[in-house]
Amino acid sequence: MNSLDRRARQAFVLLAGRLVTDVDAIDYLGALAQLSVDLLDVAANGVLLADHRQALRLAASSEWPRVTELSEPQNDSPGLDAFHGGSLVCSPDLATEDRWPTFTAAARAAGFGAVHAFPMRWHDRTIGAMNLFSVQPGKLDVEAAELGQTLADVATIGVLNERARNSAVVIEQLERALQSRITIEQAKGVLAERLRVTVDDAFTVLRGYARRNNLKLAGVARAVARGELRVTSPDDGRATPSAESGQGHPLKPCVAE
């Protein structure tokens, strides 16, 4: 095993360990950016991610003067081309580059001689790009280019993992909200029948009781629907525990969340 193989193995062990922990995606990308610099013997790395409008934003970068400023997306840049085209974009000699005048001038002023932009892709979807900057002109060899794309792929997995985790939280919250709404509707029906009032008036009583006792509406509704709370008057919402509940306090033991 040569030195690159050994360092690559250590890097992927570290990155895999971070993937299975509750790590922030931006911190993960920052670590990956620095590891890619060390592995591929380049000067800097800037990781770009697409927002909900498909506009690229700098998400993380390695430590290098002006790389943050340089990595901010321009109207024309290799990162944008890699993102939109879904394939590796190479500029082995910025001194002869004419595709991105503004970017090239800034990159050369920052001391870079070459840049390689790798797409961050998942099947037919591209979520960003990873820009590798070198001081000296020159192409990455085949092995380095393959490793660069693999690192971009690992970065993609890290980002999608974080987004999926957050999406799961959002879905869970929506499901809980929906269940609470169903319970509230059930409680409104119980109160409307018991107090012989309209459903709207029943909701007013329900909400008033929750507010006066500084309790969550969903908890009050659940207790009413289960028969653990009996509202005795539509006027003041006074409540007494049901005979089945056996609790001294009319509600709090039923609504711990």
DAUR-V164462 format. One record per backbone hydrogen bond with DSSP energy under -0.5 kcal/mol. NH is the residue of the N-H (numbers start at 1). CO is the residue of the C=O. E is the energy in kcal/mol with one decimal. If there is no record, write none. Layout:
[[NH,CO,E] [NH,CO,E]]
This chain:
[[6,2,-2.2] [7,3,-2.5] [8,4,-2.8] [9,5,-2.4] [10,6,-2.1] [11,7,-2.3] [12,8,-2.6] [13,9,-2.1] [14,10,-2.0] [15,11,-2.6] [16,12,-2.6] [17,13,-1.9] [18,14,-1.7] [19,15,-1.7] [20,16,-1.1] [21,18,-1.3] [23,21,-2.0] [28,24,-2.3] [29,25,-2.5] [30,26,-2.1] [31,27,-2.1] [32,28,-2.3] [33,29,-2.6] [34,30,-1.9] [35,31,-2.3] [36,32,-2.4] [37,33,-1.5] [38,34,-1.9] [39,35,-2.6] [40,36,-2.5] [41,37,-0.8] [42,37,-1.1] [43,133,-2.2] [44,133,-1.7] [46,131,-2.1] [47,60,-3.3] [48,46,-0.6] [48,129,-3.3] [49,57,-2.9] [50,127,-2.9] [51,55,-2.4] [54,51,-2.3] [57,49,-2.5] [59,47,-3.2] [60,47,-1.3] [62,45,-2.2] [64,62,-0.7] [67,64,-1.8] [70,66,-2.6] [71,67,-2.2] [72,68,-0.9] [72,69,-0.7] [81,77,-1.9] [82,78,-2.6] [83,79,-2.3] [84,80,-2.7] [85,81,-2.6] [86,82,-1.9] [89,117,-2.5] [91,115,-2.2] [94,113,-2.8] [96,93,-1.5] [97,94,-0.8] [104,100,-3.3] [105,101,-2.1] [106,102,-1.9] [107,103,-2.8] [108,104,-2.5] [109,105,-2.0] [110,106,-1.5] [111,108,-1.3] [112,107,-2.4] [113,134,-2.7] [114,134,-1.8] [115,91,-2.0] [116,132,-2.3] [117,89,-2.9] [118,116,-0.5] [118,130,-3.0] [120,128,-2.5] [121,119,-0.8] [122,125,-3.9] [125,122,-2.2] [127,120,-2.9] [128,120,-1.0] [129,48,-1.9] [130,118,-2.9] [131,46,-2.9] [131,129,-0.5] [132,116,-3.2] [132,130,-0.5] [133,44,-2.8] [133,131,-0.5] [134,114,-2.6] [138,92,-2.8] [145,141,-2.8] [146,142,-2.4] [147,143,-2.1] [148,144,-2.6] [149,145,-2.3] [150,146,-2.1] [151,147,-2.3] [152,148,-2.0] [153,149,-2.3] [154,150,-2.4] [155,151,-2.3] [156,152,-2.0] [157,153,-2.2] [158,154,-2.2] [159,155,-2.1] [160,156,-2.8] [161,157,-2.4] [162,158,-1.8] [163,159,-2.5] [164,160,-2.6] [165,161,-2.0] [166,162,-2.3] [167,163,-2.5] [168,164,-2.3] [169,165,-1.7] [170,166,-2.3] [171,167,-2.8] [172,168,-2.4] [173,169,-2.4] [174,170,-2.4] [175,171,-2.5] [176,172,-2.3] [177,173,-2.3] [178,174,-2.5] [179,175,-2.4] [180,176,-2.4] [181,177,-2.1] [182,178,-2.0] [183,179,-2.2] [184,180,-2.5] [185,181,-2.1] [186,182,-2.0] [187,183,-2.4] [188,184,-2.5] [189,185,-1.8] [190,186,-2.1] [191,187,-2.7] [192,188,-2.6] [193,189,-1.9] [194,190,-2.5] [195,191,-3.1] [196,192,-0.8] [197,192,-1.4] [202,198,-2.4] [203,199,-2.0] [204,200,-1.8] [205,201,-2.2] [206,202,-2.4] [207,203,-3.0] [208,204,-2.5] [209,205,-2.4] [210,206,-1.9] [211,207,-2.3] [212,208,-2.6] [213,209,-1.7] [214,211,-1.1] [215,210,-3.0] [220,216,-2.2] [221,217,-2.7] [222,218,-2.2] [223,219,-2.0] [224,220,-2.4] [225,221,-2.8] [226,222,-1.8] [227,223,-0.5] [227,224,-1.1] [228,223,-2.5] [229,223,-1.2] [230,240,-1.7] [231,229,-0.6] [232,238,-2.9] [233,238,-0.6] [237,233,-1.5] [240,230,-1.8] [242,228,-0.8] [245,242,-0.5] [246,242,-1.2] [254,251,-3.0] [255,251,-0.5] [255,252,-1.4]]
